[in-house]
Amino acid sequence: MTTAATPYHPGERTAQARAGRTERADHAGRSIRATVPPVAARFLGERRTVVIGAADLDGRVWATQLAGPAGFLQAPDERTVTVAARPAQADPLAEALTRPARVGTIALDSAGRRRMRLNGRSRADGRGGLVITAEEVVSNCPKYIQRRTPLDRPAGPPRAVASGSVLTTAQRLAVATSDTFFIASTGPGGTVDASHRGGLPGFLQAVAPDRLRWPEYPGNSMFLTLGNLELDPRAGLLLPDWETGGALLVTGEARTDWSEEARQGTPGAERMVELAVTGVLELADATPLTWTDPEYSPAIPR
């Protein structure tokens, strides 16, 4: 769906044009590559967590998180990333990732405010991990990353503590206090992308038990997520619980409201996105880590 002249598919081109950012997107697109450069390989080898987005066997899109000691992510060559972990049985992507799958991943260095995305094809390695063949590698700017440092803690395997089709009152409170979430979306041919969003607590709103809403702040002008949503509304959100190591996973369908009226009263917002919730899973012990209190990104609109 892309051409030699552009790394973007038609949905991304539509979003860029709507935002008036086509020229900036062309410039930013030069950083998109199909291989893992040495600096990115070193970055991955230092990470303790990685977010993975994919579709489950019913076609619903989810974002989840895998964790391990430094080195559990490796790039043995420029087209391959290995992950010495796989979703636990309680995870909605557990069965899907035992099979060949399209995945989107994002690795975040919260302490150093760095991140990189790698999208491609995943397969089980036969040893309880994954092998991902890279198709798209993107290094992103540090905007909206809250600075945190990971801390080890005793933990068992991830386990489900609540599931349903709408958010409970407690889950809506967790949404209201969140300052970070990750979003998985899907593009042409089943490609998947995983991205990051950050803001002050309250920037993500549970406007109803079955509806989430958030602002889109100025970014890198690629519009990889919103471009996917132009073509396919399926999306999955991951909200880490930085204090306990738990996580809230939400799936549904998202649409972008590009109108000026929608963003009025929301400082810094260039547009708004709403997700109609169709599934919710709350996990305990999603990672064996907790994190220090945040130092909020100076890029966040006040």
Secondary structure in CASP SS format (residue, H / E / C, confidence):
PFRMAT SS
TARGET T0000
AUTHOR 0000-0000-0000
METHOD secondary structure of the structure
MODEL  1
M C 1.00
T C 1.00
T E 1.00
A C 1.00
A C 1.00
T E 1.00
P C 1.00
Y C 1.00
H C 1.00
P H 1.00
G H 1.00
E H 1.00
R H 1.00
T H 1.00
A H 1.00
Q H 1.00
A H 1.00
R H 1.00
A H 1.00
G C 1.00
R C 1.00
T H 1.00
E H 1.00
R H 1.00
A H 1.00
D H 1.00
H H 1.00
A H 1.00
G H 1.00
R H 1.00
S H 1.00
I C 1.00
R E 1.00
A C 1.00
T C 1.00
V C 1.00
P C 1.00
P H 1.00
V H 1.00
A H 1.00
A H 1.00
R H 1.00
F H 1.00
L H 1.00
G H 1.00
E H 1.00
R C 1.00
R C 1.00
T E 1.00
V E 1.00
V E 1.00
I E 1.00
G E 1.00
A E 1.00
A E 1.00
D C 1.00
L C 1.00
D C 1.00
G C 1.00
R C 1.00
V E 1.00
W E 1.00
A E 1.00
T E 1.00
Q E 1.00
L E 1.00
A E 1.00
G C 1.00
P C 1.00
A C 1.00
G C 1.00
F C 1.00
L E 1.00
Q E 1.00
A E 1.00
P E 1.00
D E 1.00
E C 1.00
R C 1.00
T E 1.00
V E 1.00
T E 1.00
V E 1.00
A C 1.00
A C 1.00
R C 1.00
P C 1.00
A C 1.00
Q C 1.00
A C 1.00
D C 1.00
P C 1.00
L C 1.00
A C 1.00
E C 1.00
A H 1.00
L H 1.00
T H 1.00
R C 1.00
P C 1.00
A E 1.00
R E 1.00
V E 1.00
G E 1.00
T E 1.00
I E 1.00
A E 1.00
L E 1.00
D E 1.00
S C 1.00
A C 1.00
G C 1.00
R C 1.00
R E 1.00
R E 1.00
M E 1.00
R E 1.00
L E 1.00
N E 1.00
G E 1.00
R E 1.00
S E 1.00
R E 1.00
A E 1.00
D C 1.00
G C 1.00
R C 1.00
G C 1.00
G C 1.00
L E 1.00
V E 1.00
I E 1.00
T E 1.00
A E 1.00
E E 1.00
E E 1.00
V E 1.00
V E 1.00
S E 1.00
N E 1.00
C C 1.00
P C 1.00
K C 1.00
Y C 1.00
I C 1.00
Q C 1.00
R E 1.00
R C 1.00
T C 1.00
P E 1.00
L E 1.00
D E 1.00
R C 1.00
P C 1.00
A C 1.00
G C 1.00
P C 1.00
P C 1.00
R E 1.00
A E 1.00
V E 1.00
A E 1.00
S E 1.00
G E 1.00
S C 1.00
V C 1.00
L C 1.00
T C 1.00
T H 1.00
A H 1.00
Q H 1.00
R H 1.00
L H 1.00
A H 1.00
V H 1.00
A H 1.00
T C 1.00
S C 1.00
D C 1.00
T E 1.00
F E 1.00
F E 1.00
I E 1.00
A E 1.00
S E 1.00
T E 1.00
G C 1.00
P H 1.00
G H 1.00
G H 1.00
T C 1.00
V E 1.00
D E 1.00
A E 1.00
S E 1.00
H E 1.00
R E 1.00
G E 1.00
G C 1.00
L C 1.00
P C 1.00
G C 1.00
F C 1.00
L C 1.00
Q E 1.00
A E 1.00
V E 1.00
A E 1.00
P C 1.00
D C 1.00
R E 1.00
L E 1.00
R E 1.00
W E 1.00
P E 1.00
E E 1.00
Y C 1.00
P C 1.00
G C 1.00
N C 1.00
S C 1.00
M C 1.00
F C 1.00
L H 1.00
T H 1.00
L H 1.00
G H 1.00
N H 1.00
L H 1.00
E H 1.00
L H 1.00
D C 1.00
P C 1.00
R E 1.00
A E 1.00
G E 1.00
L E 1.00
L E 1.00
L E 1.00
P E 1.00
D C 1.00
W C 1.00
E C 1.00
T C 1.00
G C 1.00
G C 1.00
A E 1.00
L E 1.00
L E 1.00
V E 1.00
T E 1.00
G E 1.00
E E 1.00
A E 1.00
R E 1.00
T E 1.00
D E 1.00
W C 1.00
S C 1.00
E H 1.00
E H 1.00
A H 1.00
R H 1.00
Q C 1.00
G C 1.00
T C 1.00
P C 1.00
G C 1.00
A C 1.00
E C 1.00
R E 1.00
M E 1.00
V E 1.00
E E 1.00
L E 1.00
A E 1.00
V E 1.00
T E 1.00
G E 1.00
V E 1.00
L E 1.00
E E 1.00
L E 1.00
A E 1.00
D C 1.00
A C 1.00
T C 1.00
P C 1.00
L E 1.00
T E 1.00
W E 1.00
T C 1.00
D C 1.00
P C 1.00
E E 1.00
Y C 1.00
S C 1.00
P C 1.00
A C 1.00
I C 1.00
P C 1.00
R C 1.00
END
